[in-house]
């Protein structure tokens, strides 16, 4: 019995960590010039109400030219659950790391050359939908890069309650189903 309980506890802990990959439409505004891209992956990982948001291989594209920026990631951000969705907010400096898209070399990514960059991020997500805004402050150039993301995640096999992730809440939903019969 103790082994079964220990196994169940370990399984529940493993399920508490969840990651959802959203396929996003991205809109970037620099000096009133707008560029847009589709099929941009954004990963949100959560562990007991603390989240990490990662936008990998971020590039600025305009008029046929692409400028590789890099990976933008924030971690250790507490989420607030209200009105059926989770909100995370981050305002502080980050270091943009080089991307790994297989197209650009490590030296082409300009984000790492900038050092610490202040960003202001607000992201809201519910189940299979993500809406996020990131303002990247480039004091050296005297401008702000505005990044807006909206994306969806595919439903996950095993997602009993259809919230976009397989977690302990799915186990609770199964238990509720069994007990209701």
C-alpha positions as CSV (number, residue, x, y, z in Angstrom):
1,X,0.0,0.0,0.0
2,X,2.8,2.4,0.8
3,X,4.5,1.8,-2.6
4,X,1.2,2.5,-4.4
5,X,0.7,5.7,-2.4
6,X,4.3,6.7,-3.1
7,X,3.9,6.0,-6.8
8,X,0.6,8.0,-6.9
9,X,2.3,10.9,-5.1
10,X,5.2,10.9,-7.6
11,X,2.9,10.8,-10.5
12,X,0.9,13.8,-9.2
13,X,4.1,15.8,-8.7
14,X,5.3,15.0,-12.2
15,X,1.9,16.2,-13.5
16,X,2.2,19.5,-11.6
17,X,4.9,20.6,-14.1
18,X,3.3,21.4,-17.4
19,X,4.4,23.0,-20.6
20,X,2.2,24.3,-23.4
21,X,3.5,25.3,-26.8
22,X,1.4,27.9,-28.5
23,X,1.6,28.6,-32.3
24,X,1.4,32.4,-32.4
25,X,0.8,35.2,-34.8
26,X,3.3,37.9,-33.9
27,X,3.0,41.6,-34.6
28,X,6.1,43.8,-34.1
29,X,6.0,47.6,-34.1
30,X,9.2,49.6,-34.3
31,X,9.0,53.4,-35.0
32,X,5.4,53.0,-36.2
33,X,6.6,50.4,-38.8
34,X,4.6,47.1,-38.4
35,X,5.8,43.7,-39.3
36,X,3.9,40.4,-38.8
37,X,4.7,36.7,-38.8
38,X,2.8,33.5,-38.3
39,X,3.7,30.1,-36.9
40,X,5.9,31.5,-34.2
41,X,6.2,29.0,-31.3
42,X,5.9,30.3,-27.7
43,X,6.3,28.0,-24.8
44,X,4.7,28.6,-21.4
45,X,5.9,26.2,-18.6
46,X,4.1,26.2,-15.2
47,X,5.0,24.6,-11.9
48,X,2.7,25.2,-9.0
49,X,1.6,28.7,-10.0
50,X,5.1,29.8,-11.1
51,X,5.7,30.3,-14.9
52,X,8.3,30.6,-17.5
53,X,7.5,32.1,-21.0
54,X,9.9,31.6,-23.8
55,X,9.9,33.1,-27.3
56,X,12.7,31.4,-29.2
57,X,14.4,32.5,-32.4
58,X,12.7,36.0,-32.4
59,X,13.4,37.9,-35.6
60,X,12.5,41.3,-36.8
61,X,11.2,41.2,-40.4
62,X,10.5,44.1,-42.7
63,X,10.6,44.6,-46.5
64,X,12.2,41.3,-47.2
65,X,14.9,41.7,-44.6
66,X,15.2,39.6,-41.5
67,X,17.2,40.7,-38.5
68,X,17.8,37.8,-36.0
69,X,17.3,39.0,-32.5
70,X,17.4,35.8,-30.3
71,X,15.6,34.0,-27.5
72,X,13.5,36.0,-25.1
73,X,12.7,34.2,-21.8
74,X,11.3,35.2,-18.4
75,X,11.1,32.7,-15.6
76,X,10.0,32.5,-12.0
77,X,7.0,34.7,-12.6
78,X,4.0,34.0,-10.3
79,X,0.7,33.7,-12.1
80,X,-2.6,35.2,-11.0
81,X,-5.7,33.2,-11.7
82,X,-8.9,35.2,-12.2
83,X,-11.9,35.3,-14.5
84,X,-11.0,31.8,-15.8
85,X,-7.5,32.7,-17.1
86,X,-4.0,33.1,-15.7
87,X,-2.0,36.3,-16.0
88,X,1.7,36.7,-15.6
89,X,3.6,40.0,-15.5
90,X,7.3,40.8,-15.6
91,X,9.0,44.1,-15.7
92,X,12.8,44.1,-15.5
93,X,16.0,43.4,-17.3
94,X,16.7,40.2,-19.2
95,X,19.6,39.0,-21.4
96,X,18.5,37.9,-24.8
97,X,20.3,34.6,-25.8
98,X,21.3,33.6,-29.3
99,X,18.8,31.6,-31.3
100,X,19.3,28.2,-32.8
101,X,17.0,28.2,-35.9
102,X,19.5,26.5,-38.2
103,X,19.4,29.4,-40.6
104,X,21.5,32.0,-38.7
105,X,24.9,31.5,-37.2
106,X,25.6,32.2,-33.5
107,X,27.3,35.5,-34.4
108,X,24.3,36.9,-36.4
109,X,22.0,37.1,-33.4
110,X,22.0,40.8,-32.2
111,X,20.2,40.3,-28.9
112,X,23.2,39.0,-27.0
113,X,25.2,42.0,-28.1
114,X,22.8,44.3,-26.3
115,X,23.6,43.0,-22.8
116,X,20.7,43.4,-20.3
117,X,17.6,44.8,-21.9
118,X,14.6,46.1,-19.9
119,X,11.3,44.4,-20.9
120,X,7.7,44.8,-19.8
121,X,5.7,41.6,-20.4
122,X,2.1,40.8,-19.7
123,X,0.7,37.5,-20.8
124,X,-2.7,36.0,-20.4
125,X,-3.6,32.4,-21.1
126,X,-6.5,30.0,-20.7
127,X,-6.4,26.4,-21.9
128,X,-5.4,26.5,-25.5
129,X,-5.1,30.3,-26.0
130,X,-2.4,32.8,-25.3
131,X,-2.4,36.6,-25.6
132,X,0.9,38.5,-24.7
133,X,2.5,41.9,-25.1
134,X,6.2,42.5,-24.7
135,X,7.8,45.9,-24.8
136,X,11.5,45.8,-25.3
137,X,13.2,49.0,-24.3
138,X,16.3,49.9,-26.4
139,X,17.7,52.9,-24.6
140,X,20.8,53.0,-26.8
141,X,18.5,53.6,-29.8
142,X,15.9,55.6,-27.9
143,X,13.1,53.4,-28.9
144,X,10.8,50.6,-27.8
145,X,10.0,47.5,-29.7
146,X,6.4,46.5,-29.2
147,X,5.7,42.8,-29.6
148,X,2.1,41.4,-29.6
149,X,1.5,37.7,-29.6
150,X,-1.8,35.8,-30.0
151,X,-1.7,32.0,-30.3
152,X,-3.4,28.7,-29.8
153,X,-2.2,25.3,-28.6
154,X,-3.4,22.0,-29.9
155,X,-5.5,20.0,-27.6
156,X,-3.4,17.4,-25.8
157,X,-4.1,13.7,-25.6
158,X,-5.2,13.0,-22.0
159,X,-6.5,16.5,-21.5
160,X,-9.8,15.3,-20.0
161,X,-11.0,18.8,-18.9
162,X,-9.9,20.4,-22.1
163,X,-7.8,23.2,-20.4
164,X,-4.9,22.8,-22.9
165,X,-2.6,20.8,-20.6
166,X,-2.3,17.4,-19.0
167,X,-2.2,18.0,-15.3
168,X,-3.4,16.8,-11.9
169,X,-6.7,18.6,-12.7
170,X,-7.3,16.0,-15.4
171,X,-6.9,13.2,-12.8
172,X,-9.4,15.0,-10.6
173,X,-11.8,15.2,-13.5
174,X,-11.5,11.5,-14.1
175,X,-12.2,10.8,-10.4
176,X,-15.2,13.1,-10.5
177,X,-16.5,11.2,-13.5
178,X,-16.1,7.9,-11.8
179,X,-17.7,9.0,-8.5
180,X,-20.7,10.5,-10.3
181,X,-21.7,7.2,-11.7
